[in-house]
Amino acid sequence: MAHEEREENTEQDQELEQKPTDTLEIGQHDDLEDETETEESHEVDYSQLTKEELIAALEKELATLKAETRTSAHVKRADTVVREVRPVLDQLKRGEWEEARGKYIADNESEEGFEYKHEAQTQRIEELCREIRGQKTSYYQSLEKDKEKNFAVKTALLQRLRELLEAEESRETDASDMKTSWEEFKKIQEEWKAAGNIASPHNGTLWATYNALIDRYFSNRNIYFELKELDRKRNAELKAELCEKLESLVATLAERPMSKEVLNEANQIFEEYKHVGPAPREIQEELWQRFKKSMDVLYDARRNQSDEQKKSMAEIYQAKSKIYEDIVPFTSFTSGSINDWNAKTKEILAFQDQWVAVKGPMPREEGKELSKKFWAALKAFFHNKGEFFKQLEAKREQNLKAKTALCEEVEEIIATGEDNPQNTQRVIEFQKKWKAIGQVPEKFKDSIYARFKQACDAYFNQKRAKNKEVERDFEENLAKKKELCERIEAAAEQDATIAQLNHFKQEWAALGFVPKKDMQAIQKRYIAAINAYVGAIGKLSSKEREQVVLESEVEMVREGETNRGLYRKESDIRRKISQLESDIAVWENNIQFFGNSKGSNKLKADFERRIEKASEQLNELKHQLSIIQEAI
């Protein structure tokens, strides 16, 4: 019996010596899992996401933390996401604030009274960050509470186990007592296994106490080796099943890529393996090596995948570096042309699209620095463009003031109700000035043009309305003058008298203007009618008739022209008379040199026709001159 007890102690010592080895391997895999989680958490460049995408990403992390299945890895990942989103959020808030402040100063010419509330999406991002931090705090607080609770549970279990041992050592036990004791012992073991982790400073002490009490329990029973071997055989079966389960998981890599889900499933199996007790000594190491081999295959696949990701990240970094180098010259671009700025904007936006199109993560530190420089270059270009358009907007404001002044000028003319030629010419000049003035701010473009056009249209519509009334009067006067001409023409066939002639003249003079297009025709008809009437007066000599006809023609000239116009006509007629007299003298002189020949006679006849025609024109011009001189 003493020999058996020594074997029991030796076996127990070997089992206890085996546990640190398993624990070391467990810690190694846990570290690799944390490293994997950290790597995956940096695969997204949040500075490239829109507000909607940032909200979606944060809501996803928050939903994970609120789920009952949340783990420490989930909490770590969510916290990392918040740390990376926070600088992006700060930049967004700063940009919105500066933009609102700039607009407020532009509108009010002062910063006094400026207040700003961030956009709803920006506020939502900040709210989600706070909620995630709150969930993180809540999780670790609950974790600490659970550990304290588990510590109390395990302490109570140890006390129950001591009491069980003390009860067995203090009394004789029969078969029924042994069975009851064994059931209580297994129940304590199951409850111990179900209890969670506790604070690390107490973990080793509790486990050492627990193992010592277990060993003491078996050593106090005659069936220690039998029960222990049965338990270890059962543990061996469970560990073999877990090995097979892990090997099946490894086999699936032939059909699907390595992923976080596969790794999580493997770690779950590993957690189960850790909690299975020791197997028989002869197969304990064999089972562990079998299990470890499968785990190594999975983590090697994960490491290889990480190497490929690093290579891909380097390629993405190079591609984006090239795009950044291409946009650097844009930061110093300058021009006074809107078209040039718009063209450059299209080019730089095309580079931005290229940047966004290059998907995937970059090396963390280098990538963050490159992204920062890229977006800073874009910001510099658009800042310079904004300064250009600010100056342009100031010029457009001046143009708006100038065009507003023109609108007011036309509206003042309309208010007077005067549509004389001077005002008409002023409105036309305003229209020319309007075309010469440059563009106004876009939001006033249509309204200021509509105001000016409405004012000009109103003026000319007013003028047209009055002209229509005048035209109606002119048409009435034309009808009356035609009727008068008809009466004069009819009277010429009857007894004509000087008194009746004077009456006709007075009646003609009393009638107003006629349409311009009919003026010459009606005047010619009137003169012809007067001439015919004068010719019908039998008591007048030829000289008196000429004088009466001349007076009638003079009246016509006075009716159609001002004194300035008459002087101008007189000057033109004198010039034409002088030219004709000179031409006639030259032609008459040339005729003297022609001999008597067939060719010269023909040429002489041509010159005579010219002289005759010119003489007729000369007489007509002299007659017109005499009429104008009378009128003057």
C-alpha positions, 0 to 999 in steps of 0.5 A, a space after each residue: 500500500 505504501 508503494 501504491 501511495 508513492 506511485 500516486 504521488 509520483 504520478 500527481 507530481 508529473 501531472 502538476 509538472 505538465 501543466 506549466 508547459 500547457 500554460 506556456 503554449 496557451 499564452 503564446 497563442 493568445 499573444 498571436 491572436 491579439 497581434 492579429 486583432 491589432 493588425 486587422 483593426 488598422 486595415 481601414 484608412 478612416 480619413 478617406 471615408 465619408 461621414 455616412 461611412 464613418 457613422 456606419 463603421 462606428 454603429 457596427 462596432 457599437 452593435 458588436 459591443 452591445 451584443 451578448 457575445 462580445 469579447 475582449 477582442 471586440 472591445 479592443 478593436 472598437 477602442 482602436 477604431 475610435 482612436 483612429 476616427 477621433 483625429 478625422 472627426 477633429 479635422 471635420 469639426 475644425 473644417 466645418 467651424 472655419 467654413 461657417 466662421 468664414 461665411 459669417 464674417 463674409 456676410 456680416 464683416 465681423 466675427 462678433 456674435 458668431 455661433 456654430 453648431 456642428 452638422 447632425 452627422 458630425 454630432 452623430 459621429 462624436 456621440 457614437 465615439 462616446 457610446 463606444 468608450 462608455 461600452 468599453 468602460 462598462 465591459 471592463 467594469 463588468 469583467 472586474 465584477 465577474 472576476 470578483 464574483 468568480 473569486 468568491 465562487 471558487 473560494 466557496 468551492 475550495 471550502 466545500 472541497 475541504 469540508 468533503 475531505 475532512 468529512 471522509 477523513 473523520 469517519 468510516 465510509 461505506 459504499 453508499 457514502 463513497 458514492 455520495 462523496 464521489 458525486 459531490 466531488 464530481 459536482 464540485 469539479 464541474 462547478 469549478 470548471 464552469 466558473 470563469 477567470 479571476 484576478 490574476 494575482 489570486 489565480 495561481 494560488 487558487 489553482 495550486 490550492 485546488 490541485 492540492 485538494 484534488 490530490 489529497 482527495 484521491 490519496 485518501 481513497 483506496 480507488 484513487 488510481 482507478 478513478 484517476 485512470 478512468 478520468 484520464 482515459 475520458 480526458 484522452 477521448 475528449 482531447 482526441 475528439 478536439 484534435 479531430 475537430 481541429 484537423 477538420 478545420 485545417 482541411 477546410 483551408 484547401 477550399 476557403 482562404 484563411 480568415 478571422 472566422 477560421 482563427 476564432 473557431 480554432 481558438 474556441 477549440 483551443 479553449 475547450 482543450 485547455 479545460 480538459 483535464 490531463 490524459 494518461 502519461 503515455 499519450 499526454 504529450 502525443 495528444 498535445 503535439 497532435 493538437 499543436 501541429 494543427 494549431 501551428 498550421 493555422 497560424 503559419 497560414 495566418 502569418 503567410 497571409 500577413 506577409 502577403 498583406 504587407 507586400 500588398 500594402 507596400 504596393 498600395 503605398 507606392 501607387 499613392 505616393 506617385 499620385 501625391 507627387 503628381 498633385 504637388 505642382 497644383 499647390 503653387 498654381 495661380 491664374 486670373 482666369 476662371 476657365 484655367 481654375 476650372 480646368 485645373 480643378 477637373 485635373 486635381 479631382 481626377 487625381 483624387 478619384 485615382 487616390 480613392 480608387 486605390 483600395 486597401 491599407 498601407 503601412 500604418 505610420 507611413 500611410 498616415 503620413 502620406 494621407 496627411 500630405 495628400 489631403 493637405 496638398 488638396 486643401 492648399 489648392 482649393 484654398 488658393 482657388 477660394 482666395 481667387 474666387 473671393 477676389 472675383 466675388 468682390 469684383 462682382 459685388 462692385 459690378 452688382 452695385 454698378 448695375 443696380 445704379 443703372 436700374 435705378 437710373 432707368 426707373 427714375 426716367 420712367 417715373 418722370 413719364 418723359 420719353 423724349 429723344 434725350 431720355 431715349 438716348 440715355 436709356 440706350 447708353 445705359 444699355 451699352 454700359 450694362 453690356 460693358 460691366 462684368 458679371 455679378 454674383 451668381 445668386 443675383 445674376 437673374 434677378 438684377 438682369 430681370 430688373 434692368 430688362 423690365 425697366 428698359 422694356 417699361 420705358 420703350 413700351 411707354 414710348 411705343 404706346 405714345 408713338 402709336 397714338 401719334 401714328 394714329 393722329 398722323 394717319 388721320 392727318 394724311 387722310 385729311 390732306 388727301 381729301 384736301 388735295 382731292 378738293 383742290 384738284 376738283 376746284 381747279 376745274 371750276 372757277 379758281 380764285 386767289 381767295 380760295 387758293 389762300 383758303 386752301 393754303 390755310 387749311 393745309 397749314 392747319 393740318 398736322 404731320 403725316 407718317 414720314 413714309 407718306 410725307 414726300 408723296 403727299 407734298 408732291 401731290 399738294 404742290 401739283 394740285 396747287 400748281 394746277 389750281 394756280 394755272 386755272 386762275 385766269 387773272 394772274 400773269 406768268 410772273 405772278 403764277 411763278 411767285 405763287 407756286 414758289 411760295 407754296 414750295 417754300 411753305 413745304 420746305 419750311 414744314 419739313 425742315 428746321 433752319 439748321 437743316 435748311 442751311 445745311 441743304 443750301 450749302 449742299 445745293 450750292 456745292 452741287 451747283 458749283 460742281 455742275 457749272 465746273 463740269 459744263 465749262 470743262 465739257 464745252 471747252 473740250 468740244 471746241 477741240 473735236 474735228 469733223 470726223 465720224 469718230 469725233 462727231 460721236 464723241 462730241 454728241 456724247 458730251 453734248 448729251 452730258 451738258 444738256 443733262 447737267 444743265 437740266 440738273 443745274 436749273 432744278 438745283 437753282 430752283 431749289 436754292 431759290 426756294 430754300 433762300 425764300 424759306 430762310 
